[in-house]
């Protein structure tokens, strides 16, 4: 069974159910999964993020995300508002940390 097929089953199965907020354990699980994915993606030869991922984002939202990453990464001086492309593993790592912080 392909992942695309599997995801379709899950989406169709739950589309009519009322979605509840994530539990703390689910948030920690998602955080851990993002951490694992970030480690794995960091080994790829290309870490570009497809611009389609940011569909619906304003330029200011992209700037905010990039600045937030550099603050998180400890290199705020590296922030350049004209360079908004972050590697995929960097975004995953930061989101993993933010998820953990959201339940503390």
ChimeraX attribute file (.defattr): number of C-alpha atoms within 10 A of each C-alpha:
attribute: neighborCount
match mode: 1-to-1
recipient: residues
	/A:1	5
	/A:2	7
	/A:3	8
	/A:4	8
	/A:5	9
	/A:6	10
	/A:7	11
	/A:8	11
	/A:9	12
	/A:10	10
	/A:11	10
	/A:12	10
	/A:13	10
	/A:14	10
	/A:15	10
	/A:16	8
	/A:17	8
	/A:18	7
	/A:19	8
	/A:20	6
	/A:21	8
	/A:22	10
	/A:23	10
	/A:24	14
	/A:25	11
	/A:26	12
	/A:27	19
	/A:28	19
	/A:29	15
	/A:30	17
	/A:31	22
	/A:32	17
	/A:33	14
	/A:34	21
	/A:35	20
	/A:36	16
	/A:37	16
	/A:38	21
	/A:39	15
	/A:40	11
	/A:41	17
	/A:42	16
	/A:43	10
	/A:44	11
	/A:45	7
	/A:46	10
	/A:47	15
	/A:48	12
	/A:49	14
	/A:50	10
	/A:51	8
	/A:52	8
	/A:53	8
	/A:54	12
	/A:55	8
	/A:56	8
	/A:57	10
	/A:58	10
	/A:59	12
	/A:60	10
	/A:61	12
	/A:62	17
	/A:63	18
	/A:64	13
	/A:65	16
	/A:66	22
	/A:67	20
	/A:68	15
	/A:69	20
	/A:70	18
	/A:71	14
	/A:72	14
	/A:73	13
	/A:74	10
	/A:75	11
	/A:76	14
	/A:77	9
	/A:78	13
	/A:79	16
	/A:80	12
	/A:81	13
	/A:82	7
	/A:83	11
	/A:84	15
	/A:85	14
	/A:86	16
	/A:87	15
	/A:88	18
	/A:89	23
	/A:90	19
	/A:91	16
	/A:92	21
	/A:93	21
	/A:94	20
	/A:95	18
	/A:96	23
	/A:97	16
	/A:98	14
	/A:99	19
	/A:100	17
	/A:101	12
	/A:102	10
	/A:103	11
	/A:104	6
